Amino acid sequence: MRFRLSLLAVCFAAALQAQMQMNVQQLADFIRSELALHQHTDKQIAAYVKKIELTEKLTDKTITDLQAQGAGAKTIEALDELRDRTANMKRPQHDSTYSPATVPDNTLSSGAPTMTLSAKAPPIPPPDSIRQHQILDLMRQYAMSYEQSLPNYICVRVDRRYVDPNAGDHYMSIGTILAKVSYNEGEEKYKVYSVNGKIVDTDMGGVGGGGARSTGEFAGMMRSIFEPKSEAEFGWDHWATLRGRRMAVFNYFIDSGRSSYSITYADSPGDEQRIITAYKGLVYADPNTGEIDRIKFIAVNIPRSFPVQETTEILDYDLVDISGQQYVCPLRALLLGRAGRQAWKNEIEFRNYRKFGTESTITYDTNPNAPPPAPLDSSKTEEQPANGSTPDKPVPSKPVPAKSGGGSNPWELPTLPPPPQ
């Protein structure tokens, strides 16, 4: 894995030489990344910068900020040349750099002091290559042991399905599916009990009405990225904030010969077409424990002859309470895709976790007029930028006893009408 990370760095340098046109944000990100990784000298970075063709005006402020963040003398000299070459270009719409030397004094200068405006916190630099390897090792250990940490459970899966016949972003709802999910000894099973408010008894394959359906072992999807046979290539991507916690985000790629990601398309019963594709994506993890909280899958190199042209899946995991103990379980999956002129979107949520066994017997509300459960709050799924104020605290990756006592539990999910037994 060390060889693969080094290879990615070399490939990036080669790509930089071949693709020299950048905007100011891309230039600043490149220099900050090089400074953080310590893989090239000041002279080498300056040589790269001299070959860059900017599409925007480079200002003295940006150069001063990059110098304050560690850019060397030769790099600054190359940036000065870029500034002179772009003097007549349009300024960028957003300022992409920060340093204390260029923060404006926003303190009110007259009258009684009422307010002071503070500068935006600078982005966190990437970890060095040694730390990246350490985080990846933690992630790999977590992914390969994740299934063993799960209890046997049942839960409710909510599928909200949407389509856009013009392959845009104007989705129309085609209904909601409620299914009972049972996870027992590493095997997931689905039993659909409600489709658009009507009580049914079928599996996911028996649900009609068009759109897309997603099935799969969500524990196994995590493992498939990190198991040796996948030979995944990893690279550092960025820091992020997810559900209030700092996340280390790595990109990855798995070619089709090592892939376990498949797409099935059927225009009518009996004419299924299925392919296995290469895929890439992102993995979000706690840098201290390796706990994986989000995975993004993007199918790549789909044959042009196949009806589906695009498909992306984002899977979120979060702490849930099961019989008084907390476990990291699937929270939500978002499925996006396009076939011809039709685009689809599935918003899938997992609710109402219970322990699998005799004590999981529940009385289910089968009222067909009951409204579908409300969607998850956006704070549970939206990524935020990471800065120095983002919490960076280990969260137990093993089940821990739930806290007792009164008060509300911030991890508790809304109770749904459970499925019929």
Secondary structure, DSSP 4 states (H G I P E B T S, - for coil): -HHHHHHHHHHHHHHHHH--EE-HHHHHHHHHHHHHHT-S-HHHHHHHHHT-EESSPPPHHHHHHHHHTT--HHHHHHHHHHHHHTTTSPPPSS-----GGG----S--SSS------PPPPBPPPPPHHHHHHHHHHHHHHHHHHHHHPPPEEEEEEEEEEEETTSSS--EEEEEEEEEEEEETTEEEEEEEEETTEEEEE-GGG--SSS------HHHHHHHHHSGGG--EEEEEEEEEETTEEEEEEEEEE-GGG---EEEE-SSTT--EEEE-EEEEEEEE-TTT--EEEEEEEEES--TTSSEEEEEEEEEEEEEEETTEEEEEEEEEEEEEEETTEEEEEEEEEEEEEESSGGG-------TTSPPPPPPPGGGT-EEE-BTTS------SS-EEPPPSSS--TTPPPP-PPPP-
